[in-house]
Amino acid sequence: MNMSAIFWFVLFIISTVFDMIHAVRMFYALFLSKIFHSKVEKKHLLELSSYQKRCMPNDLDIFMHMNNANYLKHCDIGRILMWKQNGVLDKVFKMGGGMTLGASNNRYRKSIILFDHFRIETKVIYWDDTAFYVEQQFIRTKDNFVCFVSILKQTLVGIKPDEVVKIVHPDIEKPPLLPELEKWMESISFSSERLRKTS
């Protein structure tokens, strides 16, 4: 077996085991962030992070609009970029902690179709003892319509948000708790309580 055949065989195995398109997008976004943000001042913790995207054929489902799951994959990239730009990601790793997605509440308001250009805006809107709460919006460029909005619970592992905040922005004031976020947090609490009783 020659080297070319081995290369394509290994590539086939990797592509069947891993979501290669998403992985390439993630590394590409981090690469661009490293280039364009390494020599500029870090973003404020509460500052909006934004990146541009176009809906491509591999984003579509059988109904010829963006696959529901792909919204969440792009959300992953938007959050990683934000955490990298505001310095939180580096601080969490240096403190021996980790980050995981605890919950999300998603609203699909209007379809994004093939070749639609849009931007993904990501911002921290609150935090508590265990997690940061992040809002992400997909805004269509041609009319500034918010096609998709998600509120996510970014849970920290091994450390507390307040510990990170004191290092990144020691004088910051916590944002006010939005009514819809408060209701959603209550819903998560009720769900956890019910599941604890049945498991």
Summary of the structure (lengths in Angstrom):
residues: 199
radius of gyration: 19.0
end to end distance: 52.4
largest distance: 63.2
contacts: 532
relative contact order: 0.14
helix: 45%
strand: 27%
